[in-house]
Amino acid sequence: MDLFEKLNTNLGPLGKHSDLSEGYFMFPKLEGDIAPRMKFKGKEVLTWSLNNYLGLANHPEVRKADADAAAKWGAAYPMGARMMSGQTDLHEQLERELAEFVGKQSAYLLNYGYQGIMSAIDALLDRKDVVVYDSECHACIIDALRMHLGKRYVFPHNDIENCEKQLQRATKLAEETGGGVLVITEGVFGMTGDQGKLAEIVKLKEKYQFRLLVDDAHGFGTMGKTGAGTGEEQGVQDQIDLYFSTFAKSMASIGAFIAGDAKVILYLKYNMRSQIFAKSLPMLLVEGALKRLDLLRSKPELKDNLWKIVNALKSGLQEKGFSTGKSNSPVTPVVLNGTVGEAATLSKDLRENYNIFCSVVIYPVVPKGMIILRLIPTAVHTLEDVAETITAFEAIKEKLTSGYYRSTELAKSFGE
């Protein structure tokens, strides 16, 4: 088969329905200021799909800091990679403040989260090393492990008994190869909303020698007393050897960082190819991140507001008989039963007739027969938003249960 011809055969179940895949169900276009209510196809919708946990995307102090930085520096400064001509005092200041906030000796600023953690894992491992990782780790981690030339062992999601079995295998192999063992998991799993069992994994250090890397993209800023993350929430932040987070969630920006012991971070600075061979993070993003971090630390009411909405949304949904899975974080999945066709029809109905916009997760991300409506509460949502959403969800659940969505022409077109 021709290389390009086979591409069409690899489209997902929605990709073959152009009315959905191009701008409606997939690649939708939200318009207007970033807020709980935005425009979709000309209509105002209540939006639950933005990872703007603390509401910083349109915070007036953030907007001013971003504008002032853009006026002062432009979008280009500094030119060149950090190792060559892209180093500045503000890059170093941000790294120091991030490290202090998450309780680590040192931190390294990264241009992007996805490429950043991929490059960090690539730099940390050689063919002698063995990796043990959670099966539900984010795609960026899976892609990094695809590049690993050594052995890797996966354990079922949050199954600590199986994790120990994989550690036994990994330890035996590492003794033979002369390598080390790296365990990788997440602080908060972005699809299901449950926390990684960091405290239980850390306890295994009493029996096995390994280092722990935690991707806390959804936990940074939302979890723990100060917002320092899921390790703080579970009381094991000091046992996390490498702590990673992106700015794309609570910080509502672009960039990322990785933090740990000073010697390890220094090694990464000289060995992470994604940073050595890439332009330095622009100054306007660095100054913007400093302002965001300052607000995150100095305004605990932002996180308090977030959790007020989280708790109201989850309790309200559960009282109406909805399942939110095992989520114990702001991420709120609403688990329903239905086909891909029903999911497409339900989503269209929810957006067109109830003016609710949220992410819809279907097979193959979840098993066949399951639909997840993923809600991302933020500090700038209101209790009225919560009540409106629960009322809409009650209506679409009744339609789903009655078979209404299965009977539509759209659902039938999926051949289910």
Protein Blocks (a to p, Z undefined) as FASTA:
>chain_A
ZZklmmmmmpcfklmmmklmnoplgopacedjddfbdceehiacddfkbccfnopmmgmk
lmmmmmmmmmmnommbcgdjfklmmccfklmmmmmmmmmmnopabdcddfbfklmmmmmm
mmmpcfkbccdddfkbcfklmmmmmmpmbdcddddehilklmmmmmmmmmmmmmmnopac
dddddfbdfklopacdfklmmmmmmmpccdddddfkkmgopgojkonajklmnopmmmpm
bacddfklmnopadddddddfklmmmmmmmmmklmmpccddfklmmmmmmmmmmmmmmmm
lmmmmmmmmmmmmmmmmmnopaehjadbfbdcddddddfklmmmmmmmmmmmnopacddd
ddfkbcehiacddddddfkbcfklmmmmmmmmmmmmmmmmnommmmpmklmmnoZZ
